Amino acid sequence: MTNQPDYSLINTLPEIWTLTAEKFKDIVALEDPHSTPNVSITYGELYQNIKDFAAGLQSLGIKSSSQVALVADNSPRWFIADQGSMMAGAANVVRSAQADKDELLYILSDSNSSILIVENQQTLAKLRSDLNRLPIELIILLSDEQRSADDIIKILNFQELMELGSHSTLKPVHQTKETLATLIYTSGTTGRPKGVMLCHRNLLHQVVYLEAVIQPRPGERVLAILPSWHAYERSTEYFILSRGCILTYTNIRTFKADLIRFKPQHMVGVPRLWEFLYEGIQKQFRKQSSTQQKIIQFFLTVSEQYIIARRIANNLSLDHLKASSAERLLAKIKTVLLTPLHRLADKLIYSKIRQEVGGNLRTIVSGGGSLARHIDTFYEIINIPLLVGYGLTETAPVTNVRTHSHNLRGSSGQCIPETEVCIVDPDSGQPVPQGERGLVLIRGTQVMQGYYKNPEATAKAINDDNWFNSGDLGWLTDMGDLVITGRDKDTIVLSNGENIEPQAIEEACTRSPYIDQIILVGQDQKALGALIVPNLEALNKWGQNQQITLNLPDMSGTSEEIVCSDLYSQPIQTLFREELGREVKNRPGYRPDDKIKSFKFILEPFSRENGLMTQTFKIKRQVVIQQYQGMIDEIFDYRKVS
């Protein structure tokens, strides 16, 4: 591997770009093929742009340690503004331009931001009428749109600021590793957002140690699809760019085409992204003839048996961690016997799938939520190297991650350097025996300084021994792999006193091709219920195969009442009961209380647009429950059980 600069010797993030400009000067750093015109910036140009942006801010009177709000979405200019504001001596406060107006105004007020950088005039217009009551002294547009000349707050567009900076001298600013770098307000699935204080030390930890997961080479390409302001994507971008890679911006509309067009070597994403690819592949399978579908299913079944045997043989099966030498030997023999069929399937089917996603992927990392087991298994079957990591905004964010050499499916991997994990009893706070489930505590260099202006919340989150309470439940294997089982506050307690962790059951249910999304309910009830977003296309295909006439086209042009009527017909009800029963019962650790007794259908998917998902595609469980409380009440009216 090319000798990389030693980033452990620097104190702040902006120092990275001096080193990359020297090392990778003529390599493309940032590329936006979907902007008009297309943008391509080399490492040498990136460093100069960051300096000009910083000098421009300084010439306008930015004060060291000021808070600068950056309300914008993915683009090279976002990155320039992010690092330019830090280089000028400020800490930035980041959020999406698509965020709710009231949320943005709360963040601007709570963060004490004095400068506002916005994506464009449209974003500014959303906020402008309320800005006069906030201490905003300067507004920068990241677009080249003309500013209003008579606005009482000084406004410059991007080109005006860069022109100003190019004729100004950048003044050195004294910063240390403990200097506040950014405030990231938790999007969260409940409650008012809190400002997570991340210093340069927190973020530089990721730049130095993500090398344990991805070993990129200069000039390799990485597609960026997650919000750049989000801790997961942000730390990844800092790391990837510190290694001289090409960061190419994509979006959900062009993602599949861009995989083929740009053939990236590395990607990071949230589970929903990998589910999106998986669903696209399954859709292609369903278009095949009945005979072809049976052949594909045969090979997938054989390959699943092959990889499960291989996991056991290599002591990398979460369900067989205590396998004896004899069991591992038998698994190895089974692996040998199934290898010819698996290789044939790879030649006939899986290699073609890999080409459809570019053919060059060496590493994809899933984080920001739990990855369903069947998705994890599918990518292993088709030989697309998928790793899973764990962390939170408060930990900058990565604490644990699987690696190519130790890829224990179902887990979130081992700790990265300078990180510790402890599992404690949620009630007593005392460590539990190894292998037992409890509350996950984290300690390490990447743990935040605290919540901005919120010492009470900080004290609740970080104890006197510097352990951060993640709010997640999990356990550790003998090898130190972290297995997350759910959120402490998501636990459903049935009326019989049984505690149910919904996440694993929901993941199992989404193995069914007829279930797009599902959320379990049942707090204080006799049994579990579910709200289900069905896959109407797959149901139509099932109806055709069963010679049952269904009126379940795509929602366009079809009344919701008609679709609902067909969904609650006896054949569909029977199908879903069978699907739910099978998938729930087949999951590891099944208990009778896990059974889903009743369910209702929701036709509008949970999404960011309707406010039922966070920006990183996590379902806002409590918001969904609140919105559909009437339907949930019907589920548990046992006189009307579906």
N, C-alpha and C positions, 0 to 999 in steps of 0.2 A: 504494500500500500504506500501511496505517496506520503512522504513525511509531512505531517500537519503542524501548524503553529501550536505552541503550548498555551492553551487558553486558561490553564490553571494559574498562570502568572499575572493575569490582568485583573482589574478591579471593577470594571463596568462593561456593560454590553456594547456601547458604541465603540470601544477600543477594538472590537472584533473586526470592524470594517476597515480600519487602517491595515491590519494584517492580511485580510482577504484581498484588498486592493493590490498589495505587493505580491501575494502568492498566486492569485488567479485573475490578474488584471483584465485579460482579454476574453475570459470565459463569460458567457451569458449568465447573469445571476437571476434576474426576474424577467418573466415573459408573460404577456397577456394577449393571447391570440384572438380574444373575443371583444376587445375594445376597438373603438374607431378613432384614429387608426390603430393598428396593432402596435404593441409596445414591446421593446426588447432592450434591456439595460445590462451592460457588462458590470463586472465587479468594480472596475476602475470608475465607471460612470456612477455606479450606485454610491460609492464613497463620496464622490464630489457632490452628488445631489443631496445626500444627507448633511454634508457640511454646509451647503448653501442654504438649506432649509433652517438649520440650526442658527447660522449667522443672521439670517433674515429675522428670526424670532428675537434674537439678542438685540438687533438694531431697533426693534420695536419696543424694547424695554422689558423683555421677559426677565423675571427675577429668579435667581437660583432657588430651587426647591418649590417653585410654583406648581400648581396643579393645572394641567392642560387637558381639557376634555377632547377626545377624538371619537367623533360619532360618524362612522363610515364603515363600508364593507370592503371586501377583498379587492385589492388592486396594487400595483407597484407604488402608487402614490400613498396608499395607506402605510406601507412599510417605510417609505421615506419620512412620512410625518411621525410615525412611531419612534424611529430611531433618531430623527432630527430633533424632536422635542426633548428626548433624553440627552442628546449631545449638547443641547443648549443649557442643560442643567435642571430641567423640569422633570416631574413625575407625571405620567399621563394616565388619563381615566378613560377606558375604552368601552365602547358599546356599538351595537349594530345600528345603522341608519333606519332599519326596519322595525326597531323596537317601538313599543307603545309610547306615545307622547308623554303621558303622565309618569311613566317609568324613567324616561330620559330626564325630565325636569327634576324628578326626585334625586337622580344621580348627580346632576349638575349642582343642585343645592347642597346635598349632603357632602359632596367632595370638595366644596369651596373652590371650584374651578374658576380661574380668572380669564382664561383664553379658551375659545371654542373653535375647534377644527371640525368642519362638517363636509359631508360628501359633495353636496351641491345645493343649489338654490331651493330645490324641492324640500330637502331635509331641513334647511334653515327656515323655510316658510312654516313648517310644522311647529317650530319652536319659537319663532320670532316674537309673537305677541306676548309671551311670558318672560322674555329674557330681561326686560327692563327692571324687573324686581330681583334679579340675580346679579352677583358682582362680576358680570362678564364685561371685560374691558376691550377685547379684541376678538374678531371673528375671521377665520381663514377658510375660504372655500377650496376644496381639493379639485374643483372643476375650474375651467377657464371662463366661466360665465361672467358677464359684466356685473359688477356690484352696484348697489344703490348708492348714489353720491351723497344723498341727504340723510342717510341713516345716522342716528345719534351715537351708535356704536361703530367704531372704525372697522371697516371690512376690506380685506384684500383677497384676490383670487390667487390660485396656485402660481401662475406665471409671474404675477406681480411680486409675490413673496420671494420666489426664486431669483428674480432679477435683482431685488433688493439685497438678498444674501450674497449674490455673486460679486457685488461691489462693496461688501462689508468684510471686516476681519473677524474671524471666529475667535472668541476669547476663551482661554482655558477655564474650566470649571472644576473646582475641587470636589470630588466625589469618592466615596469608599464603597466597599462591598456591602456595607450596611445601609447605604443611601437608598431611600425609597425609589423604586424604578417605576412602578405602576400600581394603580388600583383597578382591580377587576371585580365588578359587582356580580355576585352570584346570581345567575338566572334562577336557579333552584326550581323545584316543583311545587313549593308552597312558600308562603310568607313573603315579607318585604326583603328586597336584596340587601346584602351587607357588602361593604367595600373590603375586599381582601387585599391586604398590604403585602406586596412582594418586592423585596429589595434585589439589588443586583446579584448578591450572593445566591439567593434562591434560584434565579434564572440561569446564572452561570453554572450552577450545579448540573442542570440539564444539558447545557452545551458540552460540558466535559464528559458526563457519564452516560449519555444516550448512545455513545459509541459501543457500549456493551450489548446493544440490541441491533442497531443498524450500522453496517460498515460501508458507507457510501464512498464512491470514488469521484474525484473532480470531473465535472462534465456529465455525470449521470443525471437523469431527469426524474423529478418528483412532481406528481400532480397535486395541486392544493385545492381542496374543495370545501373544507371546513371553514367556519368564520375565523379570520386571522386574529381577531381580538380574543378568541377563546384560548384559555391557558394551554390546552392540549395542542392545538394547531400552532399556536404562537411559539411555544418552546421547541416544537419540531422544526419550525421554519428557521429559528435562530441556529439550531444544531445543523440542519441540512445545509444552510448557506455558509456556516463556518467551515464546512468541508468542501466547498467549491462546486456544489451541485447547481443544476438549472431548476428553478422553481417555476412551474407553469400553472397559471390559474385556470381552473375549469369551473363548471357549475353543474347542477343536477340535470339540466336539459341537454348539455353537450357531453356529459361524462362518458357515456358508453362510446361515442364517436371519438372522443379525445384519447381514450385508452388505445384504440387502434391507430389513430393518427400519430400520437407522440410516443407510444411504446415505453412507458415509464419503467424504471427499475424498482422504484420504491413508492409506497403510498401509506398514509395513515388515514383512518376514518373511524366513524362510529358504527356500531352494529347495524343500524338501519341501512347504511350504505352497502354493506356486504349482503344484507338481506335483499336489497334492491337488485343487486347483480344476480343473486341466487334465484329470485322470482323471475327475472328475465330469462334465465336458462331453463327453468321449469316450464315457462310459457312456450319456449321453443320445443321442448320435449312433447308438450301436449298437442302441438301441431302435427306431429308425426302420425303415421298410420297406426292402427291398433297393434299390428304385428311388430312394428318398429318400437313402439312404446314398451311392449313386453320384453323385447331384447334389451332395451336400455335399462329397464327395471331389474332384469336378471343380472346384468353386469354390475349395476350399482349395489345390489344385494351381496354379490360375491365379493366386490371390492370392500364393502363395509366389514364383512367377515375377515377379510385379509388384513385391513388396517387395525382392527381390534386385536387380532392375534399378534400383529407386529408390536402394538403397544405393550401387550402383556409380556411378550418375549424380551422387550427392551426396558421393562420395569417403568413404563410411562403410561400406564392405565390408571386413571383416578379410581376406577371401580375395582381394581385388583392390586392395590398397593401392598397387600400382604400375601401375594401369590407365592407359592412354594417353588423350589427349584424344579420340581417335577412338572408343575403347572406351566412354568415358563418354557420348559423343554417341549411340552406338548404344543404350546402356542407357536414355538419356533418351527416345529414340524408342519403345523397347519399353514404357517406362512409360506413355507417352501412349496407345499402342495398347491396353494392357491395362486402363487406367483405367475404362472403362465397365463391363467385366465385374466388376472389383473392387468398384466402387460398387454394382452390382446385388447382389453377394454380401453386401455390408455391409448393404444394406437388408433382404434376405431372411433372413440368418442372423446376422451378427456383431452387429448392433444389438440383437437379442434376447438374445444372450449377455451383452452389457454390462448390459442391464437386470437380468439374473439375478444380477449382482454389485453391484447398487445403482444403477448408471447414473451415478454422480457422481465416480468415481475420477479424480483428476487426476494423482496420483503414487503408484506403488507401487515400493518399493525392495527388492531382493533382496540379502541378504548372509549372512555366516556360513557360506559354502560355495559351491561352483561350481554355476552354473545350466546345465543341459543346453541345448545349442544349439536343439534342436527346440522346447523349451519357450519359450525366448527368441523364436524365430521365430513361434510360434503367437500369443503375446500381441501381437506387432507386427501380424500379420495381422488380428486382431480389433479392433485399435486401442484396446487398453488400455495406457496408458503405463507401461512397466516399465523401471526403471533398475537397474543392478547396481553394487554397491560392494564394496570390499575393506578388510580390516583385521583386527586381532587384539585379544584382550583386552589385550595388552601395549601397544597403541596407542590404547586408550580409546574406540572401536576404529577409527574410520574414517580411512583415509589416502587412498584413491582412490575415485572414484565417477563413473559416467556421468551426464550431465545431459541435459535435454530438447533443448538446442541442439547437443549433441555426444554422441549416443547410438550409439557404435560397438559394435554387437552382437558378442558373443564376447569382449569386453574387460571389464576392471573400471574403465575410465575413467582420467581424469587425476588428478593429485594435487590435493587441496584445499589452501587457503592454508597457509603455514608448514609445508609438508611436502616432503620430497625422497625420491626412490627411486633406488637404484643397483643395477645388475645386475652380479654378479661371478662369476668362475669358482669353483665350489664347492671345488675343491682348492687353488688358489693364492690365492684371495681377491682377485685382481686384476680390475678392471673389464673387461668384455667389450665388443666392438664393438656399436654400436647395432643392434638387431634380432636379436642372438644371445641364445640362452637361457642362463640362469644362475641363481644364487641371488639372491633379492630381499632387499636391505637397505633399511631405512627410517630416516630421521632427521627429527625434527620436534617441535613443542611438545607433541604428545599422547603421545609415547613415555614409558613408565612410568619411575618412579624406580629400579626394580629388583625382584628377588624377595625377599620378606620373609625375613630371617634366612638368606639363601642367597647369600652373596657369590660363591661359585664359579659357580653357575648364572647369576648376573647378569653376571659377567665373560665367560662364554661367549656370552651373548646380546647384550651391548652392548660394542663395542670402544672403544678410546681416543679415537676420533673421533666417538663418540656414534652410530654406526650400529648399528641393531638388526637382528639376524639373524632374519628371519621364518621360516626353515625351508621357505619355499615356493620353487618354481622358476617362472621366468617370463621375459618379454622385454618391451621397450618399442618401440612404434611410433615413426615419425618425429614424430608429434604428441604423444608423451608418454603414450599410453594404455598401461596395464599389462595384459598378458595373462598370466594364471596358467595354468601347464600341469600342475602337480601338486605333491606334497610331496616334498622331498628324500629323506626316509626311506621313502616309499612306492614308490620306484623298484624295479621288478622287473628283475633281471638274469638273462637266460637263459643256458643253458650255453654258447652260442656267443659270449657277451660282449655281446650287444645289450642296451641299457637301454630298458625300456618304462615309460612313464608311464601307469598304469592309468586315471586319472581321465577323460581325454578319450575313451578307448575305452569305458569304462563308460557315459558320458553318451550316446555314439552308440548303444549297444545298447538303452538305455531308450527309444529312438524306437519300438521294436517294441511294438505294443499287447499282446503276449503276455508281456512282461517287466516285472514291477513293480520288482524290485531285482536288482542283479548286483554281484558283486565278483570281480575277476580274481585269479588265483593263478598261480604258475609260477616262483618263485625257484629258480634253479639247474637248471631243467628245460629240455628241448629246445624246448618250445612252451608257449603260454599255455593255461590252463584257466579255468573259471569256475564259481562257485556262483550259481545262479539261483533267485530267488523268482518263480514264474510267476503270471500273471494267469489264474486258473481260469475266471472268468466269460467273458473274451474267448476262451479256448480252447474253451469249450463252444459259444459262438456260431460259432466257426470250424468246429467239428465238424458243427454243424447245416447250415451252408452247404455243407460238403463231403460231406454225407450219410454221415458217419462217426459211429457210435455211440460216445460217450465217457461214462465214468462220472466226471465231474469237477464235481460240485455244490460249493456252498460247504462248507467243512470241517465245519460243524455236522452231526452225525448220520452222518458218513461216516468209515469207518476210513482212517487214513493209508496203510495197506498197499494198499488197493484203489486209492486215488488214485495212489500211487507206481507201481503196476503199469501203469496206463493212461498215465501220463506217460512211461514208458520204452517205450511201444509204438512201432512203426516209423513210423507217420504223424506222431506228435508229435516224435520224434527228427529226422525229415526236415525238418519245419517249422522247428524251432529252429536246425538247421544252416543252413538257407536264410536265416532272419532274422538270425542272427549274422553270417553271411558277407556279406550285403548291407549291413547297417548299418556294420560295421567297414570294409568296402572303400570305402564312399561317404563316409567322413569325410575331411576335409582332412588331408593329410600321411600318407596310408596307406602302410604298408610291409608286405611279406610276413610279417615277424615279428609283426605285430599280429594275425594270424589266430588265432582261438580254436579249438583242435583238439578239445577235449573238455570236457564239463560235467556237473554233477550238479544235481539240483533240491532245494531246501529249501522246505518247506511253511509254516514259521513265519516271517513277515516279520521283518526286523530292526527293532527298536523300542526305545524307551526302557524300556518295561516289562520286557523280557527282558534288558536290559543290553547290547544290541548297538548302541545308538545313544546319543549324548550328549544332553543336555537340549535342544540346538538341532538335533537330528535329523541329526547327522553319523554315518556308520557308523564304528564302532570297528573298523577294519580288522584290527588285530592280535588283538583279542579274538575276532572272527569266525573268523579263521584258527586260533586256538588251540582254539576250541570245536568246529570242524568238521575238525580235522586228519585224523581217520580217513577222512572222505569225500574230503578232498584227496589223501590217499595213494592212494585208489582211482582218482581221476581220472588220476593219473600212473603207475598200474600198466598199462602199455600192452598187457598181455594181456587187460585188461578195459575197453578204451576204449569209452565209450558211443556 
